[in-house]
């Protein structure tokens, strides 16, 4: 029978109601949650993402400001802008939108993101705490969304299960792998330099794919009954495509996320949830779960 659809929009709606209640609580205490996104260049996917965050912010009570820098901005200019927002007490979350233009390296810039405002978990210290298994100020939004969807899958809890992460980026692949390890899964990480995806992908009880290669994984690559989380989002002919061929995977998997409508909507809510938590901490209020 066809796989169960893990509907990200439904999960996002559920989480959004809690965010509205929490932002209203903060505002009643004189705290107005505010996020600044530093956007370098005009990457089409990035622009669409931050515009969606602006709209969601309006709905849940978080002010979202996009600070745009030109495509040719230097690393020094980006660092300076991040440090400016770090010093602004009215700003609770600071995020550097990725991917960056080719001439910029996140590794040379990320330490300029203020740790206590690092709502997308990009600062090296926060990433180190995440790898260590405790103490991270914030879980990055996309990995957090993956875990929120896994919590609603047939394979939760993950203890003892074989999970395969395809993709090793510091934005998604590596953090998701660490989070699954923390849930006692046995984790295999595959990437573009791996000799091949098989037999590992077909052995996975839980398969997470985040490569940016449309339709990389087909139904024949998946263990029957597996939970499949597709993090890929690539514009192909004006349509958003995932890394998993949805139609063929639907007939094999036990549960699967669609693209669009899977990880994306939950990522947006997870990020703004982090902003609201940061605002509560800044106001010395106890954040609500």
Steps between C-alpha positions, in 0.01 A plus 500: 500500500620861441711665766359721771558866412681699767323829439728787596227758457283325758790479747584867437139600571510311828824667608395845379212521746742449788728772360217751481412436863863538609564819300185650651628410847831673426331811362287527812832524687629771268718271284459515122686205339716612207707308245753649258603297194817609322454409133797526264411509131179395331495120502151415380432229757639712784289801406187282493590348836550831681182646350309203638659562839387863489142388434507236772651749742204730449265213581671387820611834639869507412641803321724378215741747340705405192833682481609470138863523386620493139626182332858632505505584871827411670533270800604804705182684401281203594678460834458870574127481432458196723691671780277807468187293557671310780531826692135602452300409813172522309607205279458152646600282206770550235529267203732490199304355210671219308618412243745787477646624171791286379770743614384488864563217745267445793800367696666843492185688600293283735685604816366854450146380566421576867474171690196597707320625186614213275149370436607282206782333694780609263764633740790252542445487876135404460591241236764360733251468785258325265769251399591453867139407570404777743515871570407641157312828533282413199449202271526615135157545345513243219647220715242586767226468236632159395484380859150641554381304198678184613322530835174463306619206290446124552869465586502715813674448737823442308674285761674205334388590149732537200485857370678614184579866437580579136685832507757630746459879489550696822156652438297177485681169463747512788257652756223254410742211540600629845137543605414145390803365688372682807176301458703176502469419131781322316596762242677466164598817313533490121619786279624585151839339562348172622568203274126449462166536672431129510464272681475758780195697383300180447586386854366816665197496726519881482640672190572875498606657170652849475717530187333749266498236223141461373365143492828353624309233694232284340266241644737219408767659722285483814438227756130403494320674784778751571436855614638743238563869575578706188680824582588583139350805331611580146315712245463302177304665222332729751395209725647405836648150492636288781794261514259206504286389206176530693272289280721191497600536866136535606437140398788359708549719808296473817498876552631786287513879487385677181682786327363760531299470821731284709812624677473860375194622692626343822844659455346847492305441820802340674711808423244745637453279804872550568457878463218500754712293740788746457266792571372332816856441622600857422204620705591256777170318459481122513437377141194276464537172307 
